[in-house]
């Protein structure tokens, strides 16, 4: 095959639309094929194929991204398929579950095609990242390379449920996706589309009346969506449902073909933890290279070419010049004869956030800055896991507490949860009304209808009219009675934190069950740009008390009894600059990022009562609550070699 640079396009393209792939149960999956061509005709011969499976309408995805056309012009067969239950494909949406078998059946179909050279690469972000790991868990022999971007590893541990709590973004997904899904079977009765799109309450409304109940929302008009929405809401134990390869690839790594894998993620993405879990799990099992590209990004593809995450900017170097070029470079290396040899590169390319000085940019955002760095392992070999302890007086110090009896108690009222201000979230949005004069969702672009309920990324931890659930006078969130703030004195020197983060809390509660949350914050000192300083969220997480000893079965803590819990925050890489403070906020809610614990011990997702809980955090010598930070020395990594 002719050699050419990755920016040239030696071929034309012809497209075959709605080619049918029949799944093992007879469901017909609509698939568009993009072929290298000349003079308006597909070229003969065998080609490597690049597969993308999407629930977001293959036609619109290609219109927005153009990847299949781009790849076909460079000598690949581009394949885009509507996932089961969506748009032109048959069947029902069942929250990722069918993706393993449907993906494997599609791979088997590709293997039988006369144009296939036997090598298939997969690509895609988010749900389309899950589709890749799902099919990989079925062990297809023709899988030759993967790029799962911003995707998960174990849904029940992080990204769908976290510490026992539900990330409400997936309930939001059920509402807005069902409204925009134009599949004929789903909306054979035109009244269904009207019920979902013409004046129906959106998620803004339903968040006021959680939990949702069977038959009471517009999801009752689309039973397939309602079934899985209620399933993920109520099935909080780590049951067999959560062990399926489509939602738990981490349990099936041993079945993955040994192929090159490029994992792309962002420090403010909803899958940051899963990205690194996949790196560790796959790189320790296989000989083929496993790489990570981790920037300061929020969830998505377009975001990878941006230097903005929420209210924060990182500098032009933070943005990729072209995500498509990254894909092409990877696939040329792994599916062709090392057209551009990447052997010898470090397996991790990480962006270390921070050090930018904190001025206000022309766009009105905090300039946090940062720089790229290559690393050879995760966690970094030179990591010092350093404990910072909570002390009375809201102090966070490297020295353990000496007091024999010290604690802080606050009242947690589930009807007045702490508002979520930024963080690792995606798709937590409502679906706005149809444009004026449009009466059918087929003729409305869904992107134009999105109403973000919670913005992802970094923000000053101050309530505002932009933040869901906030009310005047819009004060710092740390001033709430149910938020405990612990922070260091101003740092005498820069301190880099890169790696996994854990918070250990000694706790008790007057309730039979409750939640505890932790948030790591980089506190800027006052400046001319920010006279009151700026409290930048870095990472956060939650732990439901009934799952403190494991996620398989609930185990209540008797009221008043003390126990230690562990909260696993998402990993990060941030330079806390000299003069800044390291701060940890502790509370019992983070809404609407996570569902709110009613404190009653009722089955999750079915409760009808709430109770105020007096929750206590201990910070004394016998019970030293603390955060463990991965502190990195200034020493650059040594080259250790990589395949």
C-alpha positions as CSV (number, residue, x, y, z in Angstrom):
1,X,0.0,0.0,0.0
2,X,1.3,3.5,-0.9
3,X,3.0,5.5,1.8
4,X,1.6,9.0,2.6
5,X,1.6,11.5,5.4
6,X,-1.3,11.5,7.8
7,X,-2.6,14.8,6.4
8,X,-2.9,13.7,2.8
9,X,-6.2,12.1,1.5
10,X,-5.3,9.9,-1.6
11,X,-8.8,8.5,-2.0
12,X,-12.4,9.6,-2.7
13,X,-15.3,8.1,-0.7
14,X,-18.5,6.2,-1.5
15,X,-21.0,5.4,1.2
16,X,-23.4,2.5,1.6
17,X,-26.2,3.5,4.0
18,X,-28.2,1.3,6.4
19,X,-26.5,-1.9,5.6
20,X,-28.0,-4.5,8.0
21,X,-26.0,-6.5,10.5
22,X,-28.2,-9.2,12.1
23,X,-27.5,-9.8,15.8
24,X,-27.7,-13.3,17.3
25,X,-31.3,-12.7,18.5
26,X,-32.4,-11.5,15.1
27,X,-32.4,-7.8,15.8
28,X,-31.3,-5.7,12.8
29,X,-28.6,-3.2,13.4
30,X,-28.3,-0.3,10.8
31,X,-24.8,0.3,9.7
32,X,-23.2,2.9,7.3
33,X,-20.1,1.9,5.4
34,X,-17.5,4.4,4.0
35,X,-15.2,3.0,1.4
36,X,-12.0,4.3,-0.3
37,X,-12.9,5.1,-3.8
38,X,-11.8,6.6,-7.1
39,X,-14.0,8.0,-9.9
40,X,-17.1,7.4,-7.9
41,X,-16.6,3.7,-7.3
42,X,-15.3,1.7,-4.3
43,X,-11.9,0.4,-4.8
44,X,-11.4,-3.4,-4.9
45,X,-9.2,-5.2,-2.4
46,X,-9.0,-5.7,1.4
47,X,-8.8,-2.8,3.9
48,X,-8.4,-2.4,7.6
49,X,-11.7,-1.3,9.1
50,X,-12.5,1.3,11.8
51,X,-15.7,0.7,13.7
52,X,-17.7,3.2,15.7
53,X,-21.0,2.1,17.5
54,X,-23.1,5.0,18.7
55,X,-26.5,5.6,20.4
56,X,-26.5,9.2,19.1
57,X,-27.6,8.7,15.5
58,X,-24.8,7.6,13.1
59,X,-25.8,10.2,10.5
60,X,-25.6,13.1,13.0
61,X,-22.4,11.8,14.5
62,X,-20.7,11.7,11.0
63,X,-22.1,15.1,10.2
64,X,-20.6,16.6,13.3
65,X,-17.3,14.6,13.4
66,X,-16.7,13.4,9.9
67,X,-14.4,10.6,11.1
68,X,-15.6,7.8,8.8
69,X,-15.2,9.9,5.7
70,X,-11.8,11.1,6.9
71,X,-10.6,7.6,7.5
72,X,-12.0,6.2,4.2
73,X,-10.0,8.9,2.3
74,X,-6.9,7.5,4.0
75,X,-7.3,3.9,3.2
76,X,-9.7,2.5,5.8
77,X,-13.2,1.3,5.7
78,X,-15.1,3.5,8.0
79,X,-18.0,1.8,9.8
80,X,-20.7,3.6,11.9
81,X,-23.5,1.7,13.5
82,X,-26.6,2.8,15.4
83,X,-26.7,0.9,18.7
84,X,-29.7,-1.4,19.4
85,X,-32.8,0.5,20.1
86,X,-31.6,3.8,18.7
87,X,-32.5,5.7,15.5
88,X,-32.3,3.3,12.4
89,X,-31.6,0.1,14.4
90,X,-34.2,-2.2,15.8
91,X,-34.6,-3.5,19.3
92,X,-34.8,-1.7,22.7
93,X,-32.3,0.4,24.6
94,X,-31.2,-1.4,27.7
95,X,-28.5,0.7,29.3
96,X,-25.3,-0.7,27.7
97,X,-26.3,-4.3,28.4
98,X,-26.6,-5.4,24.7
99,X,-23.4,-3.8,23.6
100,X,-21.1,-6.8,24.3
101,X,-23.0,-9.3,22.2
102,X,-24.1,-6.8,19.5
103,X,-20.5,-5.6,19.2
104,X,-19.2,-9.1,18.9
105,X,-21.8,-10.0,16.3
106,X,-20.8,-6.9,14.3
107,X,-17.1,-7.9,14.5
108,X,-18.0,-11.4,13.2
109,X,-20.0,-9.8,10.4
110,X,-17.0,-7.6,9.4
111,X,-14.7,-10.7,9.4
112,X,-16.9,-12.3,6.7
113,X,-16.9,-9.3,4.4
114,X,-14.8,-9.5,1.2
115,X,-13.3,-6.0,1.7
116,X,-12.0,-6.8,5.2
117,X,-8.3,-7.5,5.7
118,X,-8.9,-9.1,9.0
119,X,-7.9,-6.1,11.2
120,X,-10.5,-3.9,12.9
121,X,-9.8,-0.8,15.0
122,X,-12.5,0.6,17.3
123,X,-12.9,4.2,18.4
124,X,-15.4,6.4,20.2
125,X,-16.1,8.3,23.4
126,X,-18.4,7.8,26.3
127,X,-21.1,5.3,25.5
128,X,-19.1,4.6,22.3
129,X,-16.1,3.9,24.6
130,X,-18.1,1.3,26.6
131,X,-19.2,-0.3,23.3
132,X,-15.5,-1.0,22.6
133,X,-14.6,-2.5,25.9
134,X,-17.9,-4.5,25.9
135,X,-17.0,-6.2,22.6
136,X,-13.4,-6.7,23.6
137,X,-14.6,-8.7,26.6
138,X,-16.1,-11.2,24.1
139,X,-12.6,-11.8,22.7
140,X,-13.1,-11.2,18.9
141,X,-10.1,-12.5,17.0
142,X,-10.2,-9.6,14.4
143,X,-10.0,-6.8,17.0
144,X,-6.6,-5.3,16.4
145,X,-6.6,-1.9,18.0
146,X,-8.8,0.3,20.3
147,X,-9.2,3.9,21.3
148,X,-11.8,4.0,24.1
149,X,-12.0,7.8,24.9
150,X,-13.5,9.0,28.2
151,X,-14.9,5.6,29.1
152,X,-15.4,3.4,32.1
153,X,-14.1,0.2,33.7
154,X,-16.5,-0.8,36.4
155,X,-19.8,1.1,36.4
156,X,-20.8,0.2,39.9
157,X,-17.5,1.4,41.4
158,X,-17.2,4.7,39.5
159,X,-19.0,6.6,36.7
160,X,-22.5,5.2,37.2
161,X,-22.6,4.5,40.9
162,X,-19.8,5.7,43.2
163,X,-19.3,4.7,46.8
164,X,-22.9,3.3,46.7
165,X,-24.5,6.5,45.5
166,X,-25.9,7.0,42.0
167,X,-24.6,9.6,39.6
168,X,-27.8,11.2,38.5
169,X,-26.5,12.1,35.1
170,X,-27.7,8.7,33.8
171,X,-31.2,9.4,34.9
172,X,-30.9,12.6,33.0
173,X,-29.7,10.6,30.0
174,X,-32.9,8.5,30.0
175,X,-35.0,11.6,29.9
176,X,-33.2,13.6,27.1
177,X,-32.2,10.6,25.0
178,X,-35.7,9.1,24.9
179,X,-37.0,12.5,23.8
180,X,-34.5,12.8,20.9
181,X,-34.4,9.1,19.8
182,X,-36.3,9.0,16.6
183,X,-36.4,5.2,16.2
184,X,-39.6,4.1,14.4
185,X,-40.4,1.3,16.8
186,X,-40.0,3.5,19.8
187,X,-42.3,6.2,18.4
188,X,-44.6,4.3,16.1
189,X,-47.5,6.0,17.8
190,X,-46.9,9.8,17.2
191,X,-48.4,10.5,20.6
192,X,-45.3,9.1,22.2
193,X,-43.0,11.7,20.7
194,X,-45.5,14.4,21.7
195,X,-45.7,13.1,25.3
196,X,-41.9,13.3,25.5
197,X,-41.3,16.6,23.8
198,X,-44.4,18.9,23.9
199,X,-44.6,20.4,27.4
200,X,-43.4,17.4,29.4
201,X,-41.7,18.1,32.7
202,X,-38.0,18.0,32.3
203,X,-35.3,16.9,34.6
204,X,-35.3,20.3,36.3
205,X,-38.7,19.4,37.6
206,X,-38.1,15.8,38.5
207,X,-35.1,16.7,40.6
208,X,-37.4,18.5,42.9
209,X,-39.3,15.3,43.5
210,X,-36.8,12.5,43.7
211,X,-36.9,9.6,43.5
212,X,-38.8,9.1,40.3
213,X,-41.6,6.4,40.5
214,X,-42.8,3.9,38.0
215,X,-45.6,5.2,35.8
216,X,-45.4,8.8,37.0
217,X,-42.9,10.4,34.6
218,X,-43.0,10.7,30.8
219,X,-40.7,7.7,30.7
220,X,-43.8,5.6,31.2
221,X,-44.4,6.3,27.5
222,X,-41.2,4.5,26.6
223,X,-41.1,1.4,28.9
224,X,-37.7,0.2,27.8
225,X,-36.1,3.5,29.2
226,X,-38.2,3.5,32.3
227,X,-37.2,-0.1,33.2
228,X,-33.4,0.5,33.1
229,X,-33.7,4.0,34.7
230,X,-35.5,2.5,37.7
231,X,-33.1,-0.4,37.7
232,X,-29.9,1.7,38.0
233,X,-31.7,3.9,40.6
234,X,-32.9,1.0,42.9
235,X,-30.4,-1.8,42.4
236,X,-27.6,-0.4,44.6
237,X,-26.0,-3.6,45.7
238,X,-23.2,-5.0,43.5
239,X,-25.4,-7.6,42.0
240,X,-25.0,-9.8,38.9
241,X,-26.6,-7.0,36.9
242,X,-23.5,-4.8,37.5
243,X,-21.1,-7.6,36.5
244,X,-22.0,-7.9,32.9
245,X,-19.1,-7.2,30.5
246,X,-20.9,-4.3,29.0
247,X,-20.9,-2.4,32.3
248,X,-17.9,-4.1,34.0
249,X,-15.1,-4.6,31.6
250,X,-12.7,-4.6,34.5
251,X,-14.1,-8.1,35.5
252,X,-13.3,-9.4,32.0
253,X,-9.9,-8.0,31.2
254,X,-8.5,-11.5,30.9
255,X,-10.7,-12.1,27.9
256,X,-9.6,-9.0,26.0
257,X,-7.5,-9.7,22.9
258,X,-3.9,-8.7,23.4
259,X,-4.0,-5.6,21.2
260,X,-2.8,-2.0,21.4
261,X,-5.0,0.3,23.4
262,X,-5.0,4.1,23.6
263,X,-7.0,5.5,26.5
264,X,-8.0,9.1,26.3
265,X,-9.4,11.0,29.4
266,X,-9.6,14.3,31.2
267,X,-9.0,15.4,34.8
268,X,-12.5,16.8,34.9
269,X,-14.1,13.9,33.0
270,X,-16.7,11.7,34.4
271,X,-14.5,8.6,33.7
272,X,-11.1,9.7,35.0
273,X,-10.8,6.9,37.5
274,X,-12.0,4.2,35.0
275,X,-9.4,5.4,32.5
276,X,-6.5,4.7,34.9
277,X,-8.1,1.5,36.1
278,X,-8.2,0.2,32.5
279,X,-4.6,1.3,32.1
280,X,-3.4,-0.7,35.1
281,X,-5.6,-3.7,34.4
282,X,-4.7,-4.1,30.7
283,X,-1.0,-3.1,30.9
284,X,-0.3,-5.7,33.5
285,X,-2.0,-8.4,31.5
286,X,-0.9,-8.0,27.9
287,X,2.2,-7.5,25.9
288,X,0.8,-5.0,23.4
289,X,1.2,-1.3,24.3
290,X,-1.4,0.4,26.4
291,X,-1.2,4.2,26.5
292,X,-2.9,7.0,28.3
293,X,-3.5,10.6,27.0
294,X,-4.9,12.6,30.0
295,X,-5.5,16.3,29.7
296,X,-7.2,19.0,31.7
297,X,-10.5,18.4,29.9
298,X,-14.1,17.8,30.6
299,X,-16.1,15.0,28.9
300,X,-16.4,14.8,25.1
301,X,-14.5,14.9,21.9
302,X,-14.6,18.6,20.9
303,X,-13.4,19.4,24.5
304,X,-10.1,17.7,23.7
305,X,-9.3,20.6,21.4
306,X,-10.1,23.1,24.1
307,X,-8.1,24.6,26.9
308,X,-11.2,25.3,29.0
309,X,-12.8,23.3,31.8
310,X,-15.7,25.1,33.3
311,X,-14.6,28.5,34.6
312,X,-10.9,27.7,34.2
313,X,-8.3,28.0,31.4
314,X,-5.1,26.1,31.1
315,X,-3.3,27.7,28.1
316,X,-3.2,26.9,24.4
317,X,-0.8,24.0,24.9
318,X,-3.5,22.2,26.8
319,X,-5.6,21.7,23.7
320,X,-4.9,19.1,21.1
321,X,-4.4,20.5,17.6
322,X,-6.5,17.7,16.1
323,X,-8.1,14.7,17.7
324,X,-8.5,13.1,14.3
325,X,-4.8,13.3,13.8
326,X,-4.2,11.5,17.1
327,X,-6.6,8.7,15.9
328,X,-5.0,8.4,12.5
329,X,-1.5,8.3,14.0
330,X,-2.5,5.6,16.3
331,X,-4.3,3.4,13.7
332,X,-1.5,3.9,11.2
333,X,0.9,2.6,13.8
334,X,-1.2,-0.3,15.0
335,X,-3.1,-1.4,11.9
336,X,-0.5,-0.7,9.2
337,X,3.2,-1.4,8.9
338,X,4.3,1.1,11.5
339,X,3.8,3.9,9.1
340,X,4.8,6.3,12.0
341,X,6.5,4.2,14.6
342,X,5.5,5.2,18.2
343,X,7.6,2.5,19.8
344,X,9.7,3.9,22.7
345,X,7.3,6.7,23.7
346,X,6.3,6.8,27.3
347,X,3.0,5.1,28.0
348,X,1.4,8.1,29.8
349,X,1.1,11.6,28.5
350,X,-0.2,13.7,31.4
351,X,-1.1,17.4,31.7
352,X,0.0,18.7,35.1
353,X,-2.5,21.5,36.0
354,X,-1.6,24.6,37.8
355,X,1.2,27.2,38.1
356,X,-0.4,29.7,35.8
357,X,-0.6,32.6,38.3
358,X,-4.4,32.9,38.5
359,X,-5.1,36.1,36.5
360,X,-8.5,36.6,35.0
361,X,-8.4,35.9,31.2
362,X,-10.1,38.0,28.5
363,X,-12.9,35.4,28.6
364,X,-13.5,36.1,32.3
365,X,-12.0,32.8,33.5
366,X,-9.3,31.9,36.0
367,X,-6.0,31.1,34.3
368,X,-4.7,28.0,36.1
369,X,-2.1,27.0,33.5
370,X,-0.1,23.8,33.4
371,X,2.3,21.7,31.3
372,X,2.5,18.3,29.6
373,X,4.8,15.6,30.9
374,X,5.5,12.0,29.9
375,X,5.4,9.3,32.6
376,X,6.3,5.6,32.6
377,X,3.9,4.0,35.2
378,X,0.8,4.7,37.3
379,X,0.9,5.6,40.1
380,X,4.3,7.3,39.5
381,X,7.2,5.3,41.0
382,X,8.5,8.4,42.8
383,X,5.2,9.1,44.6
384,X,5.2,10.0,48.3
385,X,1.8,9.2,49.7
386,X,1.5,11.9,52.3
387,X,-1.2,12.2,54.9
388,X,-2.7,15.5,55.8
389,X,-4.8,15.3,59.0
390,X,-7.9,17.1,60.1
391,X,-7.6,19.2,63.2
392,X,-10.0,21.2,65.4
393,X,-10.2,24.8,64.2
394,X,-10.6,23.8,60.5
395,X,-6.9,23.0,60.1
396,X,-5.3,20.6,57.7
397,X,-1.8,19.6,58.8
398,X,0.9,17.1,58.1
399,X,1.1,16.3,61.9
400,X,-1.5,13.9,63.4
401,X,-3.8,15.4,66.0
402,X,-2.8,15.1,69.6
403,X,-6.2,15.7,71.3
404,X,-7.7,12.6,72.9
405,X,-11.2,13.6,72.1
406,X,-12.1,16.0,69.3
407,X,-14.9,15.9,66.8
408,X,-17.2,18.1,64.8
409,X,-21.0,17.5,64.4
410,X,-23.3,18.9,61.8
411,X,-26.9,18.4,60.9
412,X,-27.5,17.0,57.4
413,X,-31.0,17.7,56.1
414,X,-31.7,15.7,52.9
415,X,-34.3,18.3,51.8
416,X,-31.6,21.0,51.7
417,X,-28.6,19.3,50.0
418,X,-25.2,20.9,49.3
419,X,-25.3,22.2,45.7
420,X,-22.9,20.7,43.2
421,X,-20.4,23.4,41.9
422,X,-18.4,21.8,39.1
423,X,-16.6,18.5,39.1
424,X,-16.3,15.3,37.1
425,X,-19.7,15.1,35.5
426,X,-21.3,14.8,32.0
427,X,-24.7,14.6,30.4
428,X,-26.4,16.0,33.5
429,X,-28.7,18.1,31.4
430,X,-32.4,18.6,30.7
431,X,-34.1,18.7,27.3
432,X,-35.5,22.0,26.4
433,X,-38.7,22.6,24.3
434,X,-38.9,22.1,20.6
435,X,-38.1,25.2,18.5
436,X,-41.1,27.4,17.7
437,X,-43.1,25.9,14.8
438,X,-41.6,22.4,15.1
439,X,-43.9,19.7,16.3
440,X,-41.7,16.5,15.8
441,X,-38.3,15.8,17.4
442,X,-37.1,14.4,14.0
443,X,-36.8,18.0,12.8
444,X,-35.0,19.5,15.8
445,X,-31.3,19.3,16.5
446,X,-30.9,17.9,20.0
447,X,-27.7,19.9,20.6
448,X,-29.7,23.1,20.4
449,X,-32.2,21.9,23.0
450,X,-29.8,20.9,25.8
451,X,-30.1,22.8,29.1
452,X,-27.1,22.1,31.3
453,X,-28.3,21.4,34.9
454,X,-24.7,21.0,36.2
455,X,-21.6,22.3,34.4
456,X,-18.5,20.2,34.5
457,X,-15.0,21.4,35.3
458,X,-13.4,23.8,37.7
459,X,-15.3,26.6,39.5
460,X,-14.9,28.9,42.4
461,X,-16.8,27.2,45.3
462,X,-19.3,30.0,45.7
463,X,-23.0,29.7,45.1
464,X,-24.5,31.6,42.2
465,X,-27.5,32.0,40.1
466,X,-25.8,29.7,37.5
467,X,-25.7,26.8,39.9
468,X,-28.7,24.5,40.3
469,X,-30.3,24.6,43.7
470,X,-28.7,27.8,44.9
471,X,-30.7,30.6,46.4
472,X,-29.7,34.2,47.2
473,X,-27.6,35.6,48.8
474,X,-25.2,33.3,47.0
475,X,-22.5,32.7,49.7
476,X,-19.4,30.5,49.7
477,X,-20.5,26.9,49.9
478,X,-18.0,26.4,52.8
479,X,-20.1,28.8,54.9
480,X,-22.9,26.3,55.1
481,X,-23.5,24.7,58.5
482,X,-23.3,21.2,56.9
483,X,-20.0,21.8,55.2
484,X,-16.8,21.2,57.2
485,X,-13.7,23.0,55.8
486,X,-10.2,21.9,56.6
487,X,-7.3,23.8,55.0
488,X,-3.5,24.2,55.3
489,X,-1.7,27.4,56.0
490,X,-0.4,29.1,52.8
491,X,2.2,26.7,51.2
492,X,5.8,27.8,51.5
493,X,6.7,26.1,48.2
494,X,5.0,24.5,45.2
495,X,3.5,21.1,45.9
496,X,2.6,18.7,43.1
497,X,-0.2,16.2,43.6
498,X,-0.4,13.6,40.8
499,X,-2.1,10.2,41.3
500,X,-4.9,8.5,43.2
501,X,-6.4,10.2,46.2
502,X,-8.1,8.8,49.3
503,X,-9.9,10.3,52.3
504,X,-10.2,8.4,55.5
505,X,-12.9,9.6,57.9
506,X,-13.8,8.4,61.4
507,X,-17.5,8.9,61.6
508,X,-20.8,8.3,63.4
509,X,-24.4,9.3,62.8
510,X,-27.7,9.5,64.5
511,X,-29.2,8.0,61.4
512,X,-29.3,4.3,60.4
513,X,-27.7,5.3,57.1
514,X,-26.2,8.4,55.6
515,X,-23.6,9.7,53.2
516,X,-20.2,11.4,53.5
517,X,-18.6,13.5,50.8
518,X,-15.1,14.9,50.3
519,X,-13.8,17.5,47.9
520,X,-10.2,18.5,47.3
521,X,-9.8,22.3,46.6
522,X,-6.9,24.5,45.5
523,X,-7.4,27.8,47.3
524,X,-5.9,30.8,45.5
525,X,-5.0,33.8,47.8
526,X,-6.7,37.1,47.2
527,X,-5.5,39.1,44.2
528,X,-6.4,42.1,42.2
529,X,-8.3,39.8,39.8
530,X,-10.0,37.9,42.6
531,X,-10.1,40.1,45.7
532,X,-11.7,37.3,47.8
533,X,-9.5,34.6,46.4
534,X,-10.6,31.6,44.4
535,X,-11.5,28.1,45.7
536,X,-10.9,25.8,42.7
537,X,-12.4,22.3,43.0
538,X,-9.9,19.6,41.9
539,X,-11.6,16.3,42.7
540,X,-14.4,14.9,44.8
541,X,-16.4,11.7,45.7
542,X,-18.9,10.2,48.1
543,X,-19.4,7.2,50.3
544,X,-22.7,5.7,51.4
545,X,-22.4,4.5,54.9
546,X,-24.2,1.2,54.4
547,X,-21.5,0.2,51.8
548,X,-18.5,1.2,53.9
549,X,-17.4,-2.5,54.1
550,X,-18.0,-3.3,50.5
551,X,-20.5,-2.8,47.7
552,X,-22.0,-6.2,47.5
553,X,-24.5,-6.0,50.4
554,X,-25.7,-3.2,52.6
555,X,-24.4,-3.2,56.2
556,X,-25.9,-0.5,58.5
557,X,-23.9,1.2,61.2
558,X,-25.9,1.4,64.4
559,X,-26.6,5.0,65.4
560,X,-23.9,6.5,67.5
561,X,-21.4,3.8,66.8
562,X,-18.0,5.0,65.4
563,X,-16.3,3.5,62.3
564,X,-13.7,4.4,59.8
565,X,-14.7,4.9,56.1
566,X,-12.7,5.4,53.0
567,X,-13.7,7.8,50.2
568,X,-11.9,7.3,46.9
569,X,-11.6,10.5,45.0
570,X,-10.9,10.6,41.3
571,X,-7.2,10.8,40.5
572,X,-5.7,14.1,39.4
573,X,-2.6,16.0,38.6
574,X,-2.4,19.5,40.1
575,X,0.4,21.9,41.2
576,X,-0.6,23.7,44.4
577,X,1.5,26.8,44.0
578,X,3.4,28.5,46.8
579,X,1.0,30.8,48.7
580,X,-2.0,28.6,47.9
581,X,-3.8,26.5,50.5
582,X,-4.8,22.8,50.2
583,X,-8.4,22.5,51.4
584,X,-10.8,19.6,51.9
585,X,-14.5,20.1,52.3
586,X,-16.4,17.3,54.1
587,X,-20.2,17.1,54.0
588,X,-23.0,14.6,53.3
589,X,-24.4,15.6,50.0
590,X,-23.3,16.8,46.6
591,X,-26.5,17.4,44.6
592,X,-27.5,16.9,41.8
593,X,-24.2,15.2,41.0
594,X,-25.2,12.3,43.3
595,X,-28.6,11.2,44.6
596,X,-29.3,12.3,48.2
597,X,-29.5,9.8,51.0
598,X,-32.8,10.1,52.9
599,X,-31.1,8.9,56.1
600,X,-33.9,6.5,56.8
601,X,-32.4,3.2,55.7
602,X,-35.2,2.4,53.3
603,X,-34.4,0.6,50.1
604,X,-32.5,3.0,47.8
605,X,-34.6,4.7,45.2
606,X,-38.0,3.9,46.8
607,X,-38.0,6.0,49.9
608,X,-40.9,8.1,51.0
609,X,-39.5,9.7,54.1
610,X,-36.4,11.7,55.0
611,X,-34.8,12.3,58.4
612,X,-32.3,14.9,59.6
613,X,-29.1,13.2,60.7
614,X,-26.5,14.6,63.1
615,X,-23.3,13.4,61.5
616,X,-20.0,13.5,63.3
617,X,-16.4,13.7,62.0
618,X,-13.7,12.7,64.5
619,X,-10.3,14.4,64.3
620,X,-8.4,13.2,67.4
621,X,-5.4,11.0,68.2
622,X,-7.3,7.7,68.5
623,X,-9.4,8.6,65.4
624,X,-7.3,10.6,63.0
625,X,-9.4,11.5,59.9
626,X,-7.1,12.5,57.0
627,X,-6.6,12.8,53.3
628,X,-3.8,10.9,51.6
629,X,-2.2,12.9,48.7
630,X,0.2,11.5,46.1
631,X,3.0,14.1,46.3
632,X,5.5,14.2,43.5
633,X,9.1,15.4,43.8
634,X,10.5,17.8,41.3
635,X,12.7,15.0,39.9
636,X,11.8,14.1,36.3
637,X,11.1,10.5,35.5
638,X,13.8,8.2,34.2
639,X,13.4,6.4,30.9
640,X,12.5,2.8,31.8
641,X,11.7,1.6,28.3
642,X,8.3,0.6,26.8
643,X,7.2,-1.7,24.1
